[in-house]
Structure formats: structure tokens, C-alpha cells
């Protein structure tokens, strides 16, 4: 076997807050019918990489059930495999620590290269091109990278390269940097280097960005090169990025084309009947998934399978996840509503012009998004403002919930 892919899929996604209370971030629904991990799995399958291990940890049941035997991604063949690797003696304490704890499995596979991927990014990439660049440059480690805005450098590992794209400096999440070349969290290692460096580094919370990559560049002098990727790529780790990246998929033209027959995104689909749109319903610029029933109005929104929109109800600039019921005469504006939520009639979610940040979580909820936890029940005749967090067991003492509130 030439290349083994490892998909790191154990992250909690703490900035997704109540959306990740019951699932890992890679298991989050995306663009209606997909899960976030579908993109990494589909990229592997279409790149001819059929030996894959998924390193899970936080709330893995939903992800395990979704991946199963790997059949939707053509990974259940005789010459392919998808293996779910969960912590077997101690919790993973960092990205590299997770790989280190599974080196026995990796070495048993005997690959020439190990491709390490994040399971929570939205992008399409032919990994064969990256492997070809790795071979051509005689690199020992190749890191996929992309230019990011100057305001975002503190969110990424930032690298500096020479004229041959060899990486000469790497700084994990610097406050400022002259370079804007960011690591995408996609690493292609020669197996010998990976094994060597994981044995050399002894940090307890061993991480590729904090420890492994700087160690290789500063101490081993091994050849580390950048692979520049200029197509669509998004980390959907916040409420804002999750909403906006979903809404990107409904634009007339997007860099990431879900309808491209030449590079499909595969998923485990739910068996539900076709979409039903009633006579007086209005649907504009939206994604509707199988099983949806629309009697009201849906504008610039993404609806997952089984969502029901009642008569007189208006959904605008929102994401509504599986099997949620919006009763009659409901208004939903700039909201993320998780699965199996029931909203009573004549309610308004995302009301008004008050954009006060959430009082408990101002650092993650300040742009006007209201979020409702899975299986919540919203009473009838309730008005909920912006930047609100509504938990499943929330008690509605008042019918008017001001912006910035948390109901739990």
C-alpha cells in the first residue's frame, strides 16, 4: 500500500456550542443532506485512496453510525477498508498524540506515505496532485496551505517559504505575521519521518501545529514543503462560519459545486419521500432535502431531510436540520435550528434590530444568529430575539425573550 489516510474526527467543536453537545463536529449536518466528514471521505475515494482510518473520540456514536462500513464512499470493497479508531487506553490529548497512540495500527498497514486530514473542513481536493508534488520535490513532509486574510492569521498555523516552496518558518496561531500562508491541517508524511518524530517528541498534549512541525523544521532539517491549494476551503468551526458556508451552497455560482458530476460528494442518505411543495408555498434560492413538506415560504435557507414548514410560516437566511416542525404562522430569521425541534404556531425566532451579543457567550454569538438545541420545544406565541441560545430543557417564563438571552 502506498498511502494510508488518517482522518482526525474526534474534536468536540466547542465554538459550535450547543450544536456539538450531542455529536462531534465532523458529524454535523451540512448543506441539507450531507455531514461535514463526507467531504474528506469523498476526496479520499475519488483520489483513489481506499485505505482509511478515522480517529474518533468525542461522542462518536452518530459518526460511527453514519460511516458504517463505508459503502456510500465505495470503501466496502475487497481491496479497501475504513477503520474506526477510538481511544483504547487513554484519551487523545492532541492531534499528533492521537496518531502516536495508533502507530501500531499504522505500521502494521506498512504504507509508504501517511496522509493526515481534518474531518471538519468543507472542500474538494484531489490528493493525487498533492502526492505528486510531494514526490517531485523529494519532500519528507508536505503541508497543504492557502492564503488567508490578514485578520485571520491568528486562527491558523502560518508558514514562510523560500522560492522553491520549502517551508523555512512555521508559527502556530501568531497574533500577527507578515506571511498569510496558512496550514489547512492536511499533512503528507513519509512514514519513516512520521514514526521518527513521534518517538522524539514527548509533550503530553502532542499537536502537529504546536510541536511536530516546528520540531521538524528547527531541529531535524528534513525537507518540508508547501502544497498551495487555491480552490474553495472552509473551516466551519463557529456559528458564523457554519451558517455562512451553508448559505454559500445556494448562491447561483459557488467555488464548491455540489452538482459537479466529475467530483461528487457522497453520503449516507436517509430514505425519505420526495419534497412536497403546496400550491401557495413560495421557495426562493434555497436547498430543500428529501422528505421536506413546504406550505409556507422559504427564502435563502437550507432545509435538511424531513423538515415541515407550516402554512403562513416564513423561513429566511436560516438552517433547519432534520425532522424539525415549524407550525403555522411562524417566522424564522437568521437561525440555526437543530434536529427534531418543534416550534409552536405564531412564534418569531430571530426577531428585531437588537443585536446585543449573547450574555453568556458573547465571544461566539454576536452577529445576530439565534440557535436552538436538538429536540427543543418552542411554545406558541413566543418572540425570541437575536443572538439567543435555546436549550432543550429551557423554561419559557416569558413570551418575549430579548436578544442575547440564554434559555436553559
N, C-alpha and C positions, 0 to 999 in steps of 0.2 A: 504494500500500500504506500502510495506517495504522500498523500495529505490526509490528516485527521483533523476534523473541525471540532472545536470545543465552543459551545455557546454558553456564556455566563448568564444564567437566568434566575439567580437566587435573590435578586435585590428586592427590598421592600418598597422602594419608591416613596420615601417619606414625604416628599414635596407634593405628591398626589393625595396625601392626607386621607380623607375618608373613602376615596375611591380604591385605595390599596389596603383597607382594613381587612378585607377577606380574600385577597388574591395578590400574587406577586405582580410586579409591573409588567413583565413580558406577557402575562395572561390577560392584560387589559384589552377589551374590545376596541377595534379601530375601524373607521370608515364603514360602519354598519355591520358587515358580516365577518370581518377578519379579527384576528388577535395580533398584537404587536410582534410576537415571536414569529408569525408567519413569514415576515419579510426575510429574516435571517435564514429560516429553513428553506424557503423558496429559492433564495440566492444560492444556497449550497446545492440544492437539487439540480438547478439549471446550469450550475457551473461544473457539473459532473463530480461533485464531492458527495459521496454516498455513505461515508463512514462518519457518523456524527455522535458526539456525546453532549448532553445537556446537563449542566451543573445547576441543580435546583437547591433551594434551601427554605426560603420564607413562604409559608402557606402554599405548598406545591400541588395540592390535590387538583385544583382547577386546571393548572398547566399540564399535569400528568394525564388527566382525562382528555384534554384537547389533543395532545401529541399522540398518545396511544402507541400504536405500532409504527406510526409514521406513514401510513398508507396514502393520505392525501398528497404527500410530497414525494411519492414513489420511493419510499425508504424501507419498504417491507419486502424487497426482492431478495433473492438468494445471495447476491453479491453486494448487499447494502445492509446497514444497520443503524438504528438510532437507540442510544443507551441513555437512560436517565440516571444520573449520578447524584445521590443525595448524601449528606454528611453521614459517615458511618461510625465515627468515634468522637469527633469534636466538631463544633460549628465552624464554618468557613469565616475567617476574620478579615479577609481582603481578597481582591481579585486573584492575585498571584498565590495567596495561601490556598484558595480553592483548587487551583491547578496543582499546586505542590502536594496536596493531600490525595490527589488522584494520579500521581506519577506512576504507580504500579500498573494501573489500567493503561495509561498512555504507552509506557514502554512495552507492555505485552502486545499492543497493537503494532509496534515496530514501524511507525511512519518515518518518512524522510523529513517531512515538514509538519508543523502543528499550526493550524490557523485558529486564532483565538478571537471570538466575536462577542459583541454585546447583544443580548437578546431583547433589547428595548429601544432599538432605533428604527426609524422608517426610512428605507432607501432600497434601491435596486443596484446590485453590483455583480458583475461577472468576475468572480475571484480568480479565474484563469488568467486574466490580464495582470493582476497583481502578482501572481505566482511567476508569470513570465518575466516581469520586471525584476523580481527577486533573483531569479536565476541569472538574468542578463547582467545584473550589477555585481554578482557574486557576493550579495549581502548575506549576513548571518541572521539579521533581523530586519524586517521591513514593516513600517508603520504607515497605515493609510491615514491621509491627512487632508484637510480642507481649510481654505482661508475663511476666517470668521470676522465679524465686525469688531472694531477695537473695543467696543463696550462689552463684548462677550469673552475677552481673553481670560478673565478671572474664573471662568467656568470650565476651562479645558487645560490639558497639558499642552504647552506651547513650545514649539521647536524652531531652531535656526539651522539652516542647511548651507552647504557650500554650493558651488556651481554644478557639481555632479549630483546634487540632491542627497549627499551624505549628511546625516544629522550630526552636527557638532555641538549643539547645546539643547538641553531639554529641561523645562521648568514646569512643575505641576501647579496649575492654577495660580499663576503670578498675579499680583494686583495690577501691574502694568507691564507692558512689553512692547518693544519695537516691532517684533515679529507678530504676525497674526495667523501663523500656520499652526492649526490645532490638530491634535490627535483625535481620530474618530473612534478610538478604542478597538481598532482592528489590527491585530499583530500576526505576522507570519514569521515563525521561528524555525531555524534549523533545529532538529530535535536535540542534537548534541549540545548546542548553546543553551537551550531551554533547561535541560537537565542539569547542566553545569551551574548555571546562575541560580537556580532554585536551591541547589545544595549550598552555594556560597552565602546567600543572604539569609539571615537568621531572625529578622524582625518578626514579632508575633502577629502583627496586622499586615502581613506582606502584601504589597499592592504594586501593580505594574507601573503605574504613573509615578507614585511616590518613591519607590525603591528600585525596582528591577531595571527600568530603562535608564535612569540616571547612573546606576551602578555599571551597566554595560558600557555606556558612553565614557564615563570618567575613569573607570578602573581597568576594564578588560581590553579596551581599544579594538574590540571586534567591529566589523563593518555593519553599521546601522544606517539604513536608507529610508527615505520618504517615498511613498507612493501617492501622488496627487490625484484626488478624486474631485471632479468638478460638477457632478450631477447632484440631484436632489438628495439631501440627507438631513434628518431632523431627530434630535433627542427630545422625546415627548415626556419629560420628567416633571413638568409643572402644569398646574391648571391652565395657564395661559397658552403654553405650547401645545398641550393636548387638544384644547378647543380649536386653536387656530390651524393646527396641522390637519385635523379632521376637516375643517371647513375649506382648507386648501384643495381637498379632493373633489369639491363640487364646482370649482372655477371652470370656465369654458376651456382654458388651457392650463395645464399643470405640468411641471417638470417631471413629476412621477405619475405616469399614465397607468391607471389600474386596468385599462381596457386594451392594452398593447398585447396582441396575440403572440408576439415574439418573445415576451418575457412576462409570463403570467405569475400572479401571486396566488398560491394555493392555500386552501384552508379546509378545516373540518366543518362542513356546512350542516346547519340544522335542517331537518326535514319538516318544512312548513309549507302551507299552500301559497299560491301566488298573491301578490299585492292586490288589494281591493280598494278602488277609489270610487266613492259615491258621487252621485250626479252633481251635487252642489259643492263638492270639495274643490279646493284650489291647491295646487302643488307647483312651486316655483323654485328652480335652481337648488334642488335637494337630492339626497341619496335616500331611497327607500328600500329596505331589505325585505326578503320573503316573509310572508305572514302578516305584514302590516295592513291595517284597515284604517282608511282615512275618510272621515266625514267632514272634517273642518279644513283648516288652512295650514299649510306647511311651507315656510319660506326660508331659504338659505340654511337648511338644517340637515342633520344626519340622523336617520332612524334605523336602529338595529332590528333584527327579526322579532316579529310578534307585537310590535307597538300598535296601540289603538289611540286614534285621535278623534275625540267625540265631536258631535255637531256643535258648530259655533265656536270651537276651540281654535286658537291661533298659536302656532309654534314658530318662533323666529330666532335665527342665529344660535341654535342650540343643538346639543347632542342628547338623544334619548335612547337609552340602552334597553336591552331585550325585555319584552313582555310587560313593559310599563303601560299603564292605562291612564290616559288623560280624559277625564269625564267631560261633560258638556260645558261650553262657555268658559273654558279655562284659557288663560293667556300665559305663555311661557316665553321669556325673552332672555337671551344670553345665559342659558342654564346648562348644566351637565346633570342629567338625572340618571341614576344608576338603575340596574335591573329590578324588575318586579315591584316598582313603585306604583301606588295608586294615588291619583290626585283627584280630590272631590270637586264637584261642579262649582262654577262661578268663583274660582280662585285665580290669583295672579301671582306668578313666580318671576322675580326679576323686575319688580315694579319701581318706577320713579327715576328721578335725576340725582338722587343722593348716592354718591359713590364712596361713602365713608368706608375705609378698609375694615376687614373683619377684626373685631376687638381682640379675639383670642389668637388669631393667626394673620396679623397684618402683612407679614413678610411673604405670604404665599397667596393672599386673596385680597387684591386691591383694585383690580381693573373692571369690576362690575359683574363678575361671574358668580352666580349662586349655584351651590352644589347640594344634591340630595343623595343620601346614602341608600344603598340597596335595601329593598323590602320596606321602605318607609311608607307611611300612610299620611297624606296631607288632607286635613279636613276640608269640607266645603266652605266657601265664603271666606277664605283666608287670603290675606295680601302679604306677600313676602318681598322685602326689598332686595337690594343688590349686595354682593359680597357676603352672602349668608351661607352658613353651613347647617344643614338639617340632618340630624341623625335619626336612625331607625326608631329608637325609643324616645324621641323628642316629645315633650309635652307642650301643647299649644294652649297656654294660659290666656293669650290674647289672640284676637283675629287679625291684628295688624303687627307684623314682625318688621321692625325697622332695619334699614341697611346696616351691615356689619354685625348682625346678630348670629349667635350660635344656639340652636335649639337641640338640647340633648338631655 
